[in-house]
């Protein structure tokens, strides 16, 4: 198992530097604002009702199909 972890670590360190920097690029640091905007969009589009209905129906199906 340690052979695989050594291989993975060697492959990781062979990656070009610009790929690692690409994963760390931050365009908008306002995380709380993004969460608030996403939540309000979730509420305004009615997706919250689809979520609630799906959870209720899923719970009912689980109870009907479970044994014991």
N, CA and C of each residue as an Amber inpcrd file, in Angstrom:
protein
   204
   0.8180000  -1.1910000   0.0000000   0.0000000   0.0000000   0.0000000
   0.8610000   1.2550000   0.0000000   1.9960000   1.1890000   0.6850000
   2.8520000   2.3690000   0.7300000   3.4550000   2.6560000  -0.6440000
   3.5700000   1.6230000  -1.4840000   4.0910000   1.8310000  -2.8410000
   3.1620000   2.7550000  -3.6280000   1.8370000   2.5390000  -3.4720000
   0.8750000   3.3870000  -4.1710000   0.8910000   4.8150000  -3.6390000
   1.0030000   4.9770000  -2.3480000   1.0380000   6.3290000  -1.8020000
   2.3170000   7.0490000  -2.2260000   3.4320000   6.3210000  -2.3140000
   4.6710000   6.9330000  -2.8110000   4.5170000   7.3550000  -4.2640000
   3.8710000   6.5110000  -5.0600000   3.6650000   6.8270000  -6.4680000
   2.7800000   8.0600000  -6.6210000   1.7120000   8.1230000  -5.8430000
   0.7990000   9.2730000  -5.9180000   1.5070000  10.5500000  -5.4840000
   2.3100000  10.4660000  -4.4270000   3.0140000  11.6640000  -3.9810000
   4.0340000  12.1220000  -5.0190000   4.6820000  11.1900000  -5.6960000
   5.6310000  11.5690000  -6.7450000   4.9110000  12.2140000  -7.9180000
   3.7510000  11.6680000  -8.2930000   2.9910000  12.2630000  -9.3890000
   2.4880000  13.6510000  -9.0240000   2.1010000  13.8350000  -7.7660000
   1.6170000  15.1410000  -7.3200000   2.7110000  16.1850000  -7.4190000
   3.9130000  15.8450000  -7.0120000   4.9910000  16.8210000  -7.0280000
   5.5070000  17.0790000  -8.4280000   5.1250000  16.2490000  -9.4020000
   5.5290000  16.4780000 -10.7790000   4.5710000  17.3920000 -11.5300000
   3.4670000  17.7780000 -10.8980000   2.5130000  18.6710000 -11.5550000
   3.1430000  20.0450000 -11.7780000   2.7930000  20.6860000 -12.8870000
   3.2870000  22.0490000 -13.1020000   2.7400000  22.9980000 -12.0370000
   3.4740000  24.0310000 -11.7460000   3.0920000  24.9790000 -10.6960000
   1.8130000  25.7260000 -11.0750000   1.6210000  26.0280000 -12.3470000
   0.4450000  26.8030000 -12.7420000  -0.8540000  26.0290000 -12.5310000
  -0.8340000  24.7010000 -12.5410000  -2.0530000  23.9390000 -12.2460000
  -2.4240000  24.0600000 -10.7760000  -1.4380000  24.0500000  -9.8980000
  -1.7410000  24.1900000  -8.4820000  -2.2310000  25.6000000  -8.1670000
  -1.7210000  26.6050000  -8.8520000  -2.1670000  27.9780000  -8.6240000
  -3.5710000  28.1850000  -9.1760000  -3.9280000  27.4640000 -10.2340000
  -5.2540000  27.5880000 -10.8240000  -6.3340000  27.1620000  -9.8340000
  -6.0530000  26.1580000  -9.0460000  -7.0360000  25.6810000  -8.0740000
  -7.1880000  26.6480000  -6.9100000  -6.2900000  27.5850000  -6.7500000
  -6.3330000  28.5000000  -5.6270000  -6.7430000  29.9150000  -6.0190000
  -7.2080000  30.0910000  -7.2440000  -7.6150000  31.4120000  -7.6930000
  -8.9580000  31.7810000  -7.0730000  -9.0240000  32.9350000  -6.4350000
 -10.2520000  33.4160000  -5.8020000 -10.7070000  34.6590000  -6.5510000
 -11.9260000  34.5980000  -7.0920000 -12.4160000  35.7450000  -7.8580000
 -13.2450000  36.6910000  -7.0030000 -14.0240000  36.1310000  -6.0570000
 -14.8670000  36.9620000  -5.1970000 -14.7280000  36.4650000  -3.7620000
 -14.0380000  37.2050000  -2.9110000 -13.7980000  36.7100000  -1.5540000
 -14.9860000  36.8630000  -0.5970000 -16.1010000  37.4020000  -1.0570000
 -17.2660000  37.6100000  -0.1990000 -18.0800000  36.3210000  -0.1070000
 -17.6320000  35.3990000   0.7300000 -18.2620000  34.0810000   0.8290000
 -19.6620000  34.1810000   1.4260000 -19.8180000  34.9690000   2.4660000
 -21.1360000  35.1010000   3.0890000 -22.1410000  35.7420000   2.1270000
 -21.7010000  36.7010000   1.3510000 -22.5810000  37.3240000   0.3590000
 -22.9950000  36.3340000  -0.7130000 -22.0720000  35.4770000  -1.1210000
 -22.3920000  34.4560000  -2.1160000 -23.3990000  33.4540000  -1.5580000
 -23.2280000  33.0720000  -0.2940000 -24.1600000  32.1340000   0.3230000
 -25.5540000  32.7570000   0.4510000 -25.6070000  34.0340000   0.8240000
 -26.8940000  34.7160000   0.9530000 -27.5800000  34.8270000  -0.4080000
 -26.8140000  35.1460000  -1.4400000 -27.3760000  35.2620000  -2.7840000
 -27.8870000  33.9090000  -3.2770000 -27.1260000  32.8410000  -3.0220000
 -27.5470000  31.5050000  -3.4360000 -28.8040000  31.0700000  -2.6870000
 -28.8800000  31.3660000  -1.3960000 -30.0490000  30.9850000  -0.6040000
 -31.2960000  31.7350000  -1.0790000 -31.1570000  33.0320000  -1.3410000
 -32.3210000  33.7930000  -1.7970000 -32.7700000  33.3160000  -3.1770000
 -31.8400000  32.9310000  -4.0390000 -32.1990000  32.3760000  -5.3470000
 -32.9060000  31.0320000  -5.1690000 -32.4400000  30.2260000  -4.2200000
 -33.0470000  28.9280000  -3.9140000 -34.4880000  29.1050000  -3.4550000
 -34.7490000  30.1190000  -2.6440000 -36.1020000  30.3910000  -2.1450000
 -36.9760000  30.9770000  -3.2540000 -36.4570000  31.9530000  -3.9960000
 -37.2510000  32.6450000  -5.0150000 -37.6710000  31.7340000  -6.1550000
 -36.8300000  30.7600000  -6.5180000 -37.1640000  29.8870000  -7.6390000
 -38.0660000  28.7330000  -7.2360000 -38.3850000  28.6100000  -5.9510000
 -39.2870000  27.5650000  -5.5060000 -38.6300000  26.2090000  -5.3380000
 -37.3380000  26.1490000  -5.3960000 -36.6450000  24.8780000  -5.2510000
 -36.7610000  24.3340000  -3.8340000 -37.0080000  25.2040000  -2.8720000
 -37.1620000  24.7540000  -1.4970000 -38.3910000  23.8610000  -1.3610000
 -39.4520000  24.1620000  -2.1140000 -40.6500000  23.3250000  -2.0660000
 -40.3740000  21.9640000  -2.6930000 -39.6260000  21.9490000  -3.7780000
 -39.2660000  20.6700000  -4.3980000 -38.4190000  19.8350000  -3.4440000
 -37.5280000  20.4770000  -2.7100000 -36.7060000  19.7600000  -1.7310000
 -37.5710000  19.1600000  -0.6300000 -38.4740000  19.9610000  -0.0740000
 -39.3290000  19.4720000   1.0010000 -40.2380000  18.3400000   0.5380000
 -40.8300000  18.4850000  -0.6320000 -41.7000000  17.4310000  -1.1580000
 -40.8950000  16.1600000  -1.4200000 -39.6930000  16.3020000  -1.9600000
 -38.8400000  15.1430000  -2.2070000 -38.4290000  14.4410000  -0.9340000
 -38.1340000  15.1950000   0.1100000 -37.7650000  14.5860000   1.3930000
 -38.9540000  13.8390000   1.9820000 -40.1380000  14.4360000   1.9270000
 -41.3360000  13.7900000   2.4850000 -41.6730000  12.5220000   1.7120000
 -41.6830000  12.5910000   0.3890000 -41.9910000  11.4080000  -0.4180000
 -40.9140000  10.3390000  -0.2390000 -39.6590000  10.7380000  -0.1770000
 -38.5830000   9.7790000   0.0410000 -38.7040000   9.0910000   1.3850000
 -39.0820000   9.8300000   2.4140000 -39.2730000   9.2450000   3.7460000
 -40.4260000   8.2470000   3.7320000 -41.5010000   8.5990000   3.0280000
 -42.6460000   7.6980000   2.9390000 -42.2960000   6.4250000   2.1710000
 -41.5770000   6.5570000   1.0650000 -41.1710000   5.3870000   0.2930000
 -40.2330000   4.5110000   1.0970000 -39.3270000   5.1370000   1.8300000
 -38.4010000   4.3590000   2.6680000 -39.1620000   3.5590000   3.7200000
 -40.1450000   4.1780000   4.3370000 -40.9210000   3.4720000   5.3570000
 -41.7880000   2.3650000   4.7510000 -42.2820000   2.5650000   3.5490000
 -43.1060000   1.5360000   2.9150000 -42.2750000   0.3490000   2.4260000
 -41.0430000   0.5790000   2.0520000 -40.2260000  -0.4850000   1.4760000
 -39.2670000  -1.1180000   2.4620000 -39.1720000  -0.6070000   3.6790000
 -38.2540000  -1.1990000   4.6430000 -38.9000000  -2.4120000   5.3050000
 -38.0630000  -3.3570000   5.6490000 -38.5490000  -4.5880000   6.2890000
 -38.1260000  -4.5810000   7.7430000 -39.0600000  -4.7880000   8.6100000
 -38.7520000  -4.9430000  10.0260000 -38.7900000  -3.6740000  10.7180000
